């Protein structure tokens, strides 16, 4: 019985490690892809939004820079607590930079949401994403200031799930393209699907952590 329990624990740790590696690889890949926007070369903008992005370069740039910082730093904030405690000062500094990324990314995203391709439904989806992203970041910050570590980690799970919408948006777009869905229709869908499903998964993880009494990513 003890052997089976140890094997199960080992398998769970392996799954978590693989999940972290995949998450980090996708996050860093998006960081590299998004860095093209920093050249301010209009050829990197997708055709349907090129004129909008050119007219609002400050807004899209603020959003992208903030999101890039958050997406790249996030995975390293979820390393085992044995590591984060050993490098606590670095963990805190990265956390501050991450929160700044969320602040600028969400405010820039909220501004650009009102100009998003796909009409009212897509704009509403992106606007709610920006608001919930900012709110969950505030809650994570509030709880760490109050030294409520577990609550902080739970809100960080929610927040990074929303940060990761930048990745899942692009993955879903590829899926819809492969199955032949028109771009405008797929864009309206991913304006919601890219973050709602992420948040559902995050809530499941949080509920599991409540049952166990702690959260280990």
C-alpha positions as CSV (number, residue, x, y, z in Angstrom):
1,X,0.0,0.0,0.0
2,X,2.8,2.4,0.9
3,X,4.7,1.5,-2.2
4,X,1.6,2.3,-4.4
5,X,1.1,5.6,-2.6
6,X,4.8,6.5,-3.2
7,X,4.5,5.6,-6.9
8,X,1.3,7.7,-7.2
9,X,3.0,10.7,-5.6
10,X,6.0,10.3,-7.9
11,X,3.7,10.1,-10.9
12,X,1.8,13.3,-9.8
13,X,5.2,15.1,-9.4
14,X,6.3,14.0,-12.8
15,X,3.0,15.2,-14.4
16,X,3.4,18.6,-12.7
17,X,7.0,18.9,-13.8
18,X,6.0,18.1,-17.4
19,X,3.1,20.6,-17.2
20,X,5.4,23.3,-15.9
21,X,8.0,22.7,-18.7
22,X,5.3,22.8,-21.4
23,X,3.7,26.0,-19.9
24,X,7.1,27.7,-19.6
25,X,8.1,26.7,-23.2
26,X,4.9,28.1,-24.6
27,X,5.2,31.3,-22.5
28,X,8.7,32.0,-23.7
29,X,7.7,31.2,-27.3
30,X,5.0,33.8,-27.1
31,X,7.5,36.2,-25.5
32,X,9.7,35.8,-28.6
33,X,6.8,36.0,-31.1
34,X,5.4,39.2,-29.4
35,X,8.8,40.9,-29.3
36,X,8.3,41.5,-33.1
37,X,5.7,44.1,-32.2
38,X,8.4,46.2,-30.4
39,X,10.0,47.0,-33.7
40,X,6.9,49.1,-34.5
41,X,7.0,47.5,-38.0
42,X,3.4,47.6,-39.2
43,X,4.0,44.5,-41.3
44,X,3.8,42.3,-38.2
45,X,0.3,43.5,-37.4
46,X,-2.5,41.2,-38.7
47,X,-4.1,42.8,-41.7
48,X,-7.6,43.3,-40.2
49,X,-6.2,45.5,-37.4
50,X,-3.2,47.1,-39.0
51,X,-4.8,50.5,-39.4
52,X,-6.0,50.4,-35.8
53,X,-2.6,49.4,-34.3
54,X,-0.8,52.1,-36.4
55,X,-3.2,54.7,-35.1
56,X,-2.9,53.5,-31.5
57,X,0.7,52.4,-31.2
58,X,1.1,53.6,-27.7
59,X,-1.9,51.6,-26.5
60,X,-0.9,48.3,-28.2
61,X,2.8,48.8,-27.2
62,X,1.9,49.3,-23.5
63,X,-0.3,46.2,-23.6
64,X,2.3,44.1,-25.3
65,X,5.3,45.1,-23.1
66,X,3.3,44.5,-19.9
67,X,2.0,41.2,-21.2
68,X,5.4,40.1,-22.3
69,X,6.9,40.7,-18.8
70,X,4.1,38.9,-17.1
71,X,4.0,35.9,-19.4
72,X,7.8,35.3,-19.2
73,X,8.2,35.8,-15.5
74,X,5.0,34.0,-14.3
75,X,6.2,30.4,-14.6
76,X,9.3,31.0,-12.4
77,X,7.1,32.4,-9.7
78,X,5.5,28.9,-9.5
79,X,8.7,27.0,-8.7
80,X,8.5,24.8,-5.6
81,X,8.4,26.7,-2.3
82,X,11.8,25.2,-1.3
83,X,13.3,27.1,-4.2
84,X,11.4,30.4,-3.9
85,X,12.2,30.5,-0.2
86,X,15.9,30.0,-0.9
87,X,15.9,32.9,-3.3
88,X,13.2,34.9,-1.6
89,X,14.7,38.3,-2.5
90,X,14.8,37.4,-6.2
91,X,11.2,35.9,-6.0
92,X,9.9,39.2,-4.5
93,X,11.6,41.4,-7.1
94,X,10.4,39.2,-9.9
95,X,6.9,39.4,-8.3
96,X,7.0,43.2,-8.3
97,X,8.0,43.3,-12.0
98,X,5.3,40.7,-12.8
99,X,2.7,42.9,-11.1
100,X,3.8,45.9,-13.1
101,X,3.5,43.8,-16.2
102,X,0.0,42.9,-15.3
103,X,-0.9,46.5,-14.5
104,X,0.3,47.9,-17.8
105,X,-0.8,44.9,-19.8
106,X,-4.3,45.0,-18.4
107,X,-4.7,48.8,-18.7
108,X,-3.3,48.7,-22.3
109,X,-5.5,45.7,-23.0
110,X,-8.6,47.4,-21.7
111,X,-7.9,50.5,-23.9
112,X,-7.3,48.3,-27.0
113,X,-10.4,46.1,-26.2
114,X,-12.7,48.9,-27.3
115,X,-10.9,48.9,-30.6
116,X,-10.7,45.1,-31.1
117,X,-11.5,43.3,-34.3
118,X,-14.7,41.3,-34.2
119,X,-17.3,43.8,-33.1
120,X,-19.1,44.2,-29.8
121,X,-19.0,40.6,-28.6
122,X,-15.2,40.3,-29.1
123,X,-14.6,43.7,-27.5
124,X,-16.7,42.7,-24.5
125,X,-14.7,39.5,-24.1
126,X,-11.4,41.3,-24.2
127,X,-12.6,44.1,-21.9
128,X,-13.8,41.6,-19.3
129,X,-10.5,39.7,-19.6
130,X,-8.5,42.9,-18.9
131,X,-10.7,43.8,-15.9
132,X,-10.5,40.4,-14.3
133,X,-6.8,40.2,-15.0
134,X,-6.2,43.5,-13.2
135,X,-8.5,42.5,-10.3
136,X,-6.9,39.1,-9.7
137,X,-3.5,40.8,-9.8
138,X,-4.6,43.2,-7.2
139,X,-6.0,40.4,-5.0
140,X,-2.7,38.5,-5.3
141,X,-0.8,41.6,-4.3
142,X,-3.2,42.4,-1.4
143,X,-2.8,39.0,0.1
144,X,0.9,38.9,-0.1
145,X,1.0,42.3,1.6
146,X,-1.1,40.8,4.3
147,X,1.2,37.8,4.5
148,X,-1.6,35.4,3.6
149,X,0.7,33.2,1.5
150,X,-1.8,30.5,0.5
151,X,-4.5,33.0,-0.6
152,X,-1.7,34.9,-2.5
153,X,-0.7,31.7,-4.4
154,X,-4.4,30.9,-5.2
155,X,-5.0,34.3,-6.7
156,X,-1.7,34.1,-8.6
157,X,-2.9,30.8,-10.1
158,X,-6.0,32.6,-11.3
159,X,-4.0,35.6,-12.5
160,X,-1.5,33.7,-14.5
161,X,-4.3,31.6,-16.0
162,X,-5.5,35.0,-17.4
163,X,-2.0,36.0,-18.4
164,X,-1.7,32.7,-20.3
165,X,-4.7,33.7,-22.4
166,X,-2.1,35.2,-24.8
167,X,-0.9,31.7,-25.5
168,X,-4.2,29.9,-25.6
169,X,-5.7,32.6,-27.9
170,X,-3.1,31.7,-30.5
171,X,-3.4,28.0,-30.0
172,X,-7.2,28.1,-30.4
173,X,-6.8,30.2,-33.5
174,X,-4.6,27.5,-35.0
175,X,-7.2,24.9,-34.1
176,X,-10.1,26.8,-35.7
177,X,-8.0,27.5,-38.8
178,X,-7.3,23.8,-39.2
179,X,-11.0,22.9,-39.0
180,X,-11.9,25.6,-41.4
181,X,-13.7,28.2,-39.2
182,X,-13.7,31.7,-40.8
183,X,-11.2,34.0,-39.1
184,X,-13.8,36.6,-37.9
185,X,-15.9,33.9,-36.3
186,X,-12.9,32.2,-34.7
187,X,-11.6,35.6,-33.4
188,X,-15.0,36.3,-31.7
189,X,-14.9,32.9,-30.1
190,X,-11.3,33.1,-28.9
191,X,-12.0,36.5,-27.3
192,X,-13.8,34.5,-24.7
193,X,-12.6,30.9,-25.0
194,X,-8.9,32.0,-24.6
195,X,-9.4,33.0,-21.0
196,X,-12.7,31.5,-19.7
197,X,-11.5,27.9,-20.1
198,X,-8.2,28.9,-18.5
199,X,-10.0,30.4,-15.5
200,X,-12.1,27.2,-15.1
201,X,-9.0,25.1,-15.0
202,X,-7.4,27.6,-12.4
203,X,-10.5,27.3,-10.2
204,X,-10.3,23.5,-10.3
205,X,-6.7,23.7,-9.2
206,X,-7.7,26.1,-6.4
207,X,-10.5,23.8,-5.3
208,X,-8.0,20.9,-5.2
209,X,-5.7,23.0,-3.1
210,X,-8.4,23.8,-0.6
211,X,-9.1,20.1,-0.1
212,X,-5.4,19.4,0.5
213,X,-4.9,22.6,2.6
214,X,-2.0,24.0,0.5
215,X,-1.2,24.8,-3.1
216,X,1.9,23.4,-4.7
217,X,2.3,24.1,-8.4
